[in-house]
Amino acid sequence: MAPRAIHHQAPTGALRAARQIEPDPTLRESVAELIDRETGLREILDLLEGIIAEAGDLIESRSPELVAHARTVIRIYGDESARQAE
C-alpha cells in the first residue's frame, strides 16, 4: 500500500481565533474545539447536511453552484469538526 499523502486543510475560523487567544501551541486545538462547540458549528453543519439530503435535488436544479459550495463547506468543516470531536 502506498503511503498516504499529507493533506493540509486551511485552518478553520476557530483555529485562527485560537491562535490569537492561546499562546501555547499545545492548547490551541482544545481552544478551537471549544470555540466550535460553543458557536454551534457542528449543529449548523448537521442542519446543512439535512437540508441538502431533503431538498438537494430541488436546490441543485435552480442553483448547482450553491449546492456544490455547501457540500464543499460540509466536507472541509465537517471533517475538521469530526476530528476535533474525537
KEKE-3310 file (N, C-alpha, C; in steps of 0.2 Angstrom, whole numbers, plus 5000, padded with zeros to 4 digits):
npx = (5004:5003:5011:5001:4996:5000:4988:4984:4973:4965:4966:4952:4940:4939:4951:4960:4956:4959:4973:4976:4971:4977:4993:5000:5005:5002:4989:4980:4972:4962:4956:4951:4942:4933:4928:4922:4912:4905:4900:4891:4895:4895:4881:4876:4882:4876:4863:4864:4868:4856:4847:4852:4851:4837:4832:4841:4841:4831:4836:4848:4843:4840:4851:4865:4878:4877:4874:4885:4895:4890:4891:4905:4909:4903:4911:4924:4924:4916:4924:4935:4928:4923:4936:4940:4931:4933)
npy = (4994:5011:5025:5037:5052:5068:5079:5095:5106:5121:5132:5132:5145:5144:5139:5148:5159:5153:5153:5167:5169:5159:5157:5146:5133:5119:5119:5125:5117:5112:5124:5129:5118:5120:5133:5130:5121:5129:5139:5133:5126:5112:5109:5117:5113:5100:5103:5109:5098:5090:5098:5098:5084:5082:5092:5094:5090:5098:5111:5110:5110:5123:5130:5125:5128:5133:5122:5114:5122:5122:5108:5107:5115:5108:5096:5101:5108:5099:5088:5093:5096:5084:5077:5085:5082:5069)
npz = (5000:4996:5004:5013:5007:5013:5019:5020:5027:5026:5040:5051:5056:5070:5073:5069:5077:5089:5089:5090:5103:5112:5117:5119:5109:5111:5117:5108:5099:5108:5112:5100:5098:5108:5105:5092:5097:5106:5097:5090:5078:5074:5075:5065:5053:5053:5051:5039:5031:5032:5026:5013:5010:5011:5002:4992:4978:4972:4976:4969:4955:4953:4957:4955:4959:4972:4979:4977:4983:4996:4999:4998:5009:5020:5019:5021:5034:5041:5042:5049:5061:5065:5068:5078:5088:5091)
capx = (5000:5007:5010:4995:4998:4998:4983:4984:4967:4965:4963:4945:4940:4940:4958:4963:4955:4963:4980:4976:4969:4981:5000:5003:5003:4999:4982:4976:4967:4957:4953:4947:4936:4928:4925:4917:4906:4901:4897:4886:4897:4893:4874:4875:4884:4871:4857:4865:4868:4849:4844:4854:4848:4830:4830:4846:4839:4827:4840:4853:4840:4840:4857:4870:4884:4876:4874:4892:4898:4888:4895:4912:4909:4902:4917:4930:4922:4913:4929:4938:4924:4923:4942:4941:4926:4936)
capy = (5000:5017:5030:5042:5059:5073:5084:5101:5109:5128:5132:5134:5151:5143:5138:5155:5163:5150:5156:5174:5169:5155:5157:5139:5129:5113:5120:5128:5113:5112:5130:5129:5114:5124:5138:5127:5119:5135:5143:5128:5124:5105:5109:5121:5108:5094:5106:5110:5091:5088:5102:5095:5077:5083:5096:5095:5090:5104:5117:5109:5111:5130:5133:5119:5131:5134:5115:5112:5126:5119:5101:5108:5118:5102:5092:5104:5110:5093:5083:5096:5095:5076:5075:5088:5079:5063)
capz = (5000:4995:5009:5012:5005:5019:5016:5024:5026:5028:5046:5052:5059:5077:5074:5068:5083:5095:5088:5093:5110:5116:5115:5120:5103:5113:5119:5103:5096:5113:5112:5094:5098:5112:5101:5088:5101:5109:5092:5087:5071:5072:5074:5059:5048:5053:5048:5032:5028:5032:5021:5006:5010:5009:4996:4987:4971:4971:4976:4963:4949:4952:4959:4956:4962:4979:4982:4977:4988:5003:5000:5000:5016:5024:5018:5024:5041:5044:5043:5055:5067:5067:5070:5085:5092:5093)
cpx = (5004:5005:5004:4998:4996:4994:4983:4978:4968:4962:4956:4946:4941:4948:4962:4962:4959:4970:4981:4975:4974:4988:5003:5001:5000:4992:4978:4971:4961:4953:4949:4941:4931:4925:4920:4911:4902:4897:4892:4888:4894:4885:4872:4876:4879:4865:4858:4865:4861:4846:4845:4851:4841:4828:4835:4845:4835:4831:4845:4850:4840:4847:4863:4876:4883:4876:4881:4896:4896:4891:4902:4913:4908:4908:4923:4929:4920:4919:4933:4935:4924:4930:4943:4936:4929:4941)
cpy = (5006:5021:5035:5048:5063:5078:5089:5105:5117:5128:5135:5141:5150:5142:5144:5159:5160:5153:5163:5174:5165:5155:5150:5135:5122:5113:5123:5124:5112:5118:5131:5124:5117:5129:5135:5124:5124:5139:5139:5126:5117:5105:5112:5116:5102:5097:5107:5103:5089:5092:5099:5088:5078:5087:5098:5095:5096:5110:5116:5111:5119:5133:5128:5122:5131:5127:5113:5115:5123:5112:5102:5111:5112:5097:5095:5105:5104:5089:5086:5095:5088:5075:5079:5085:5072:5064)
cpz = (5000:5001:5008:5011:5011:5016:5021:5023:5029:5035:5047:5056:5067:5078:5074:5074:5089:5095:5091:5101:5114:5113:5115:5114:5105:5115:5114:5100:5101:5113:5106:5094:5103:5109:5096:5091:5103:5103:5088:5080:5069:5071:5067:5053:5048:5050:5041:5028:5027:5027:5014:5005:5008:5003:4991:4980:4968:4970:4970:4957:4948:4953:4960:4960:4969:4982:4982:4982:4995:5004:5002:5007:5021:5024:5022:5032:5045:5046:5049:5061:5070:5070:5077:5090:5095:5099)
residu = (MET:ALA:PRO:ARG:ALA:ILE:HIS:HIS:GLN:ALA:PRO:THR:GLY:ALA:LEU:ARG:ALA:ALA:ARG:GLN:ILE:GLU:PRO:ASP:PRO:THR:LEU:ARG:GLU:SER:VAL:ALA:GLU:LEU:ILE:ASP:ARG:GLU:THR:GLY:LEU:ARG:GLU:ILE:LEU:ASP:LEU:LEU:GLU:GLY:ILE:ILE:ALA:GLU:ALA:GLY:ASP:LEU:ILE:GLU:SER:ARG:SER:PRO:GLU:LEU:VAL:ALA:HIS:ALA:ARG:THR:VAL:ILE:ARG:ILE:TYR:GLY:ASP:GLU:SER:ALA:ARG:GLN:ALA:GLU)
# end
